[in-house]
Amino acid sequence: MVATSVKVRGGNVILELLDGSSHAFPIYYYPRLAQATSRQLSGVRLRVGGRALRWEALDEDIWVSDAVLGRYPSEVVALAS
């Protein structure tokens, strides 16, 4: 899966995908994002040809496919159970 754009708005990361679809997920699904400032969150960049998200200031990387397929960190999975 390849993202063509990414933005953070209203507590969500919003992805526009190459196939024309979009996907959003709450920042609280990722502990580092949940603790970040708005300024840090706005520093997100697409990497690896749109296959990954990178927050340099937070040292956080997220694969687009993991986010779209709901493969979130184990802490979130435990909370959802």
C-alpha positions as CSV (number, residue, x, y, z in Angstrom):
1,M,0.0,0.0,0.0
2,V,1.2,3.4,-0.9
3,A,0.2,6.8,0.5
4,T,0.2,9.9,-1.6
5,S,-0.4,12.3,1.3
6,V,-0.6,12.4,5.0
7,K,-1.8,14.9,7.5
8,V,-2.7,15.0,11.2
9,R,-6.0,16.7,12.0
10,G,-8.4,16.4,14.9
11,G,-6.5,13.7,16.7
12,N,-6.2,11.5,13.7
13,V,-3.6,10.6,11.1
14,I,-5.3,10.8,7.7
15,L,-3.8,9.0,4.7
16,E,-4.7,9.4,1.0
17,L,-3.7,6.2,-0.8
18,L,-2.5,5.7,-4.4
19,D,-5.7,3.8,-5.2
20,G,-7.8,6.8,-4.4
21,S,-9.1,5.6,-1.1
22,S,-8.4,7.2,2.3
23,H,-7.7,5.8,5.8
24,A,-7.6,7.5,9.2
25,F,-6.5,6.2,12.6
26,P,-6.4,7.9,16.0
27,I,-3.0,9.1,17.2
28,Y,-3.6,7.4,20.5
29,Y,-3.1,4.1,18.8
30,Y,0.7,4.8,18.9
31,P,2.1,5.7,22.3
32,R,4.8,8.1,20.9
33,L,2.2,10.0,18.9
34,A,-0.2,10.2,21.8
35,Q,2.4,12.0,23.9
36,A,3.5,14.4,21.1
37,T,2.8,18.1,20.7
38,S,0.8,19.4,17.7
39,R,4.1,20.8,16.3
40,Q,5.8,17.4,16.6
41,L,2.8,15.7,15.0
42,S,2.7,18.1,12.1
43,G,6.3,17.0,11.2
44,V,5.1,13.8,9.6
45,R,6.6,12.9,6.2
46,L,6.1,10.1,3.7
47,R,9.1,7.8,3.3
48,V,10.1,4.7,1.3
49,G,8.1,5.8,-1.8
50,G,4.9,6.4,0.3
51,R,5.0,3.1,2.1
52,A,6.0,4.5,5.5
53,L,5.3,7.5,7.7
54,R,8.2,9.1,9.6
55,W,8.1,11.6,12.5
56,E,11.8,12.6,12.8
57,A,11.3,14.6,16.0
58,L,9.6,11.6,17.7
59,D,11.8,8.9,16.1
60,E,8.6,7.1,15.1
61,D,8.1,5.1,11.9
62,I,4.8,3.5,10.8
63,W,4.3,1.3,7.8
64,V,1.3,2.4,5.8
65,S,0.2,-1.2,5.3
66,D,0.2,-1.8,9.1
67,A,-2.0,1.2,9.7
68,V,-4.4,0.4,7.0
69,L,-4.7,-3.3,7.9
70,G,-5.1,-2.4,11.6
71,R,-1.8,-3.9,12.8
72,Y,-1.4,-1.5,15.7
73,P,1.1,-1.8,18.6
74,S,0.3,-4.6,21.1
75,E,-0.7,-2.0,23.8
76,V,-3.7,-1.0,21.6
77,V,-4.6,-4.6,20.8
78,A,-4.6,-5.4,24.6
79,L,-6.9,-2.4,25.3
80,A,-9.3,-3.4,22.6
81,S,-9.7,-6.9,23.9
